Amino acid sequence: MGTPIYVAPEIIEGKKYSGEKVDVFSCGVVLFIMISGRYPFYCANKDDKRYKLIMDRNYEEFWRTFQNTATFSTEC
């Protein structure tokens, strides 16, 4: 099944999925980690607080959870 932090929710839920789409999901998680130095969530399911914020389109609150811990940089 893969490492839960990188696995798309369709796979976790045992649903049919598109290989390309779940690969893009996993790449997005890796990119987030590379840029921020943190995981975006612990597991891509509705029980994970940060993942639920994304699914609810509550992006401001999602980013607020990283305010004091992530290492985002705006310098080029």
ChimeraX commands (.cxc) that place a marker at each C-alpha (Angstrom):
marker #1 position 0.00,0.00,0.00 radius 0.5
marker #1 position 2.86,2.44,0.57 radius 0.5
marker #1 position 3.92,4.84,3.27 radius 0.5
marker #1 position 0.72,6.35,4.77 radius 0.5
marker #1 position 1.99,9.94,4.75 radius 0.5
marker #1 position 2.46,9.83,0.96 radius 0.5
marker #1 position -0.49,7.66,-0.05 radius 0.5
marker #1 position -3.53,9.23,-1.71 radius 0.5
marker #1 position -6.85,8.91,0.16 radius 0.5
marker #1 position -8.35,6.73,-2.60 radius 0.5
marker #1 position -5.77,4.05,-1.93 radius 0.5
marker #1 position -6.17,4.25,1.85 radius 0.5
marker #1 position -9.95,3.88,1.46 radius 0.5
marker #1 position -9.57,0.94,-0.92 radius 0.5
marker #1 position -11.36,2.74,-3.77 radius 0.5
marker #1 position -10.58,2.55,-7.48 radius 0.5
marker #1 position -7.99,5.13,-8.46 radius 0.5
marker #1 position -6.08,6.63,-11.35 radius 0.5
marker #1 position -2.37,5.85,-11.11 radius 0.5
marker #1 position -1.36,9.21,-12.53 radius 0.5
marker #1 position -3.52,11.16,-10.06 radius 0.5
marker #1 position -2.31,9.30,-6.99 radius 0.5
marker #1 position 1.29,9.77,-8.17 radius 0.5
marker #1 position 0.69,13.53,-8.45 radius 0.5
marker #1 position -0.76,13.50,-4.91 radius 0.5
marker #1 position 2.37,11.76,-3.59 radius 0.5
marker #1 position 4.65,14.16,-5.48 radius 0.5
marker #1 position 2.75,17.08,-3.95 radius 0.5
marker #1 position 3.39,15.70,-0.47 radius 0.5
marker #1 position 7.10,15.29,-1.24 radius 0.5
marker #1 position 7.29,18.84,-2.65 radius 0.5
marker #1 position 5.54,20.23,0.44 radius 0.5
marker #1 position 8.07,18.46,2.67 radius 0.5
marker #1 position 11.01,19.70,0.60 radius 0.5
marker #1 position 9.80,23.31,0.76 radius 0.5
marker #1 position 8.56,23.48,4.34 radius 0.5
marker #1 position 10.61,20.90,6.20 radius 0.5
marker #1 position 7.36,19.47,7.65 radius 0.5
marker #1 position 4.74,16.93,6.68 radius 0.5
marker #1 position 1.46,18.47,5.49 radius 0.5
marker #1 position -0.51,15.90,7.54 radius 0.5
marker #1 position 0.03,12.52,9.18 radius 0.5
marker #1 position -2.34,10.49,7.02 radius 0.5
marker #1 position -4.60,11.43,4.11 radius 0.5
marker #1 position -7.91,10.63,5.74 radius 0.5
marker #1 position -10.79,12.48,7.37 radius 0.5
marker #1 position -9.50,11.73,10.88 radius 0.5
marker #1 position -6.37,13.84,10.33 radius 0.5
marker #1 position -6.98,17.46,11.40 radius 0.5
marker #1 position -4.77,19.10,8.77 radius 0.5
marker #1 position -6.01,16.87,5.97 radius 0.5
marker #1 position -9.60,17.66,6.95 radius 0.5
marker #1 position -8.82,21.39,6.76 radius 0.5
marker #1 position -7.69,20.90,3.16 radius 0.5
marker #1 position -10.75,18.85,2.26 radius 0.5
marker #1 position -12.99,21.51,3.85 radius 0.5
marker #1 position -11.12,24.16,1.80 radius 0.5
marker #1 position -10.15,25.92,5.01 radius 0.5
marker #1 position -6.76,26.88,3.63 radius 0.5
marker #1 position -6.10,29.83,5.92 radius 0.5
marker #1 position -6.45,27.64,9.00 radius 0.5
marker #1 position -4.34,24.92,7.36 radius 0.5
marker #1 position -1.46,27.35,6.79 radius 0.5
marker #1 position -1.91,28.84,10.26 radius 0.5
marker #1 position -1.09,25.42,11.77 radius 0.5
marker #1 position 2.42,25.79,10.29 radius 0.5
marker #1 position 2.94,29.39,11.32 radius 0.5
marker #1 position 5.44,28.69,14.09 radius 0.5
marker #1 position 6.95,25.42,12.89 radius 0.5
marker #1 position 7.59,25.44,9.13 radius 0.5
marker #1 position 10.71,26.78,7.51 radius 0.5
marker #1 position 9.16,28.41,4.43 radius 0.5
marker #1 position 11.32,31.05,2.83 radius 0.5
marker #1 position 10.39,33.88,0.49 radius 0.5
marker #1 position 14.00,34.55,-0.55 radius 0.5
marker #1 position 15.14,33.55,-4.02 radius 0.5
marker link #1:1,2 radius 0.2
marker link #1:2,3 radius 0.2
marker link #1:3,4 radius 0.2
marker link #1:4,5 radius 0.2
marker link #1:5,6 radius 0.2
marker link #1:6,7 radius 0.2
marker link #1:7,8 radius 0.2
marker link #1:8,9 radius 0.2
marker link #1:9,10 radius 0.2
marker link #1:10,11 radius 0.2
marker link #1:11,12 radius 0.2
marker link #1:12,13 radius 0.2
marker link #1:13,14 radius 0.2
marker link #1:14,15 radius 0.2
marker link #1:15,16 radius 0.2
marker link #1:16,17 radius 0.2
marker link #1:17,18 radius 0.2
marker link #1:18,19 radius 0.2
marker link #1:19,20 radius 0.2
marker link #1:20,21 radius 0.2
marker link #1:21,22 radius 0.2
marker link #1:22,23 radius 0.2
marker link #1:23,24 radius 0.2
marker link #1:24,25 radius 0.2
marker link #1:25,26 radius 0.2
marker link #1:26,27 radius 0.2
marker link #1:27,28 radius 0.2
marker link #1:28,29 radius 0.2
marker link #1:29,30 radius 0.2
marker link #1:30,31 radius 0.2
marker link #1:31,32 radius 0.2
marker link #1:32,33 radius 0.2
marker link #1:33,34 radius 0.2
marker link #1:34,35 radius 0.2
marker link #1:35,36 radius 0.2
marker link #1:36,37 radius 0.2
marker link #1:37,38 radius 0.2
marker link #1:38,39 radius 0.2
marker link #1:39,40 radius 0.2
marker link #1:40,41 radius 0.2
marker link #1:41,42 radius 0.2
marker link #1:42,43 radius 0.2
marker link #1:43,44 radius 0.2
marker link #1:44,45 radius 0.2
marker link #1:45,46 radius 0.2
marker link #1:46,47 radius 0.2
marker link #1:47,48 radius 0.2
marker link #1:48,49 radius 0.2
marker link #1:49,50 radius 0.2
marker link #1:50,51 radius 0.2
marker link #1:51,52 radius 0.2
marker link #1:52,53 radius 0.2
marker link #1:53,54 radius 0.2
marker link #1:54,55 radius 0.2
marker link #1:55,56 radius 0.2
marker link #1:56,57 radius 0.2
marker link #1:57,58 radius 0.2
marker link #1:58,59 radius 0.2
marker link #1:59,60 radius 0.2
marker link #1:60,61 radius 0.2
marker link #1:61,62 radius 0.2
marker link #1:62,63 radius 0.2
marker link #1:63,64 radius 0.2
marker link #1:64,65 radius 0.2
marker link #1:65,66 radius 0.2
marker link #1:66,67 radius 0.2
marker link #1:67,68 radius 0.2
marker link #1:68,69 radius 0.2
marker link #1:69,70 radius 0.2
marker link #1:70,71 radius 0.2
marker link #1:71,72 radius 0.2
marker link #1:72,73 radius 0.2
marker link #1:73,74 radius 0.2
marker link #1:74,75 radius 0.2
marker link #1:75,76 radius 0.2
view
